[in-house]
Amino acid sequence: FERPGRARAAVDAGALLQLDVGALTGRYGRTAEKLARQFLEDGLYAVAATDLHGPVGARDWVGRSHAALRKCVGDAAAQRLLGHNPHALLRGDGLDG
């Protein structure tokens, strides 16, 4: 998805993109952070989560990541990405807009 337009093309073709919130704080490097922020700005993500593999240090970076998400998109959109949309998908419901 580093090539411009690829993420948008995937979404337009029906893909649902998931934001790994750790990317917003640079956890996976500057390129991942830049792309994550751009895709957020472009409204490409359907859900946001982590790929958390263990609890060590998680309280710090997950909290900072959630705060970064809220700062980027606001509380309502963050709740939609972190709560509403994942629950809707698990229930088998479609996503709004």
C-alpha positions as CSV (number, residue, x, y, z in Angstrom):
1,F,0.0,0.0,0.0
2,E,3.0,2.3,-0.1
3,R,2.3,3.1,-3.8
4,P,-0.2,6.0,-4.0
5,G,-3.7,4.9,-4.7
6,R,-3.4,1.3,-3.9
7,A,-5.2,1.4,-0.6
8,R,-8.0,3.4,-2.1
9,A,-8.3,0.9,-4.9
10,A,-8.5,-2.0,-2.5
11,V,-11.3,-0.2,-0.5
12,D,-13.1,0.7,-3.7
13,A,-13.0,-3.0,-4.7
14,G,-14.6,-4.0,-1.4
15,A,-11.7,-4.5,1.0
16,L,-12.0,-3.4,4.6
17,L,-8.8,-2.0,6.0
18,Q,-7.8,-2.4,9.6
19,L,-5.6,0.2,11.3
20,D,-3.0,-1.2,13.8
21,V,-3.2,1.7,16.2
22,G,0.5,1.2,17.2
23,A,1.4,2.7,13.8
24,L,0.1,6.1,14.9
25,T,2.9,6.4,17.5
26,G,5.7,5.2,15.3
27,R,5.8,1.7,16.7
28,Y,6.4,0.2,13.3
29,G,8.5,3.0,11.8
30,R,8.0,6.3,10.2
31,T,6.7,5.0,6.9
32,A,4.0,3.0,8.6
33,E,3.1,6.0,10.8
34,K,2.9,8.3,7.7
35,L,0.7,5.8,5.8
36,A,-1.6,5.2,8.8
37,R,-2.2,8.9,9.3
38,Q,-2.8,9.4,5.6
39,F,-5.2,6.5,5.3
40,L,-7.0,7.9,8.4
41,E,-7.3,11.3,6.8
42,D,-8.6,9.7,3.6
43,G,-11.2,7.7,5.6
44,L,-10.0,4.3,4.4
45,Y,-10.1,2.3,7.6
46,A,-13.1,0.2,8.6
47,V,-11.7,-0.8,12.0
48,A,-8.9,-0.1,14.4
49,A,-7.2,-2.6,16.7
50,T,-3.7,-3.9,17.7
51,D,-1.7,-7.0,17.0
52,L,-0.9,-7.3,20.7
53,H,1.0,-10.5,21.4
54,G,1.5,-10.0,25.1
55,P,0.9,-7.7,28.0
56,V,4.5,-6.5,28.6
57,G,4.5,-2.7,28.1
58,A,1.1,-2.7,26.4
59,R,-0.5,-0.4,28.9
60,D,1.8,2.4,27.8
61,W,1.9,2.0,24.1
62,V,-1.8,1.0,23.6
63,G,-2.9,4.0,25.7
64,R,-0.7,6.4,23.7
65,S,-2.0,4.8,20.5
66,H,-5.6,5.2,21.4
67,A,-5.0,8.8,22.4
68,A,-3.3,9.5,19.1
69,L,-6.2,8.0,17.2
70,R,-8.7,10.2,19.1
71,K,-6.5,13.2,18.4
72,C,-6.4,12.4,14.6
73,V,-10.1,11.7,14.1
74,G,-12.0,12.7,17.2
75,D,-13.8,10.7,19.9
76,A,-16.9,9.7,17.8
77,A,-14.8,8.4,14.8
78,A,-12.4,6.6,17.2
79,Q,-15.3,4.9,18.9
80,R,-16.7,3.8,15.5
81,L,-13.3,2.3,14.5
82,L,-12.6,0.7,17.9
83,G,-16.0,-0.4,18.9
84,H,-19.0,0.0,16.7
85,N,-17.6,-1.3,13.4
86,P,-15.7,-4.3,14.9
87,H,-18.9,-5.3,16.7
88,A,-21.0,-4.9,13.6
89,L,-18.6,-7.1,11.6
90,L,-18.7,-9.8,14.3
91,R,-22.5,-9.8,14.2
92,G,-22.4,-10.1,10.4
93,D,-23.9,-6.6,9.9
94,G,-22.8,-4.2,7.2
95,L,-20.9,-1.0,8.0
96,D,-22.4,2.4,7.7
97,G,-21.0,4.6,4.9
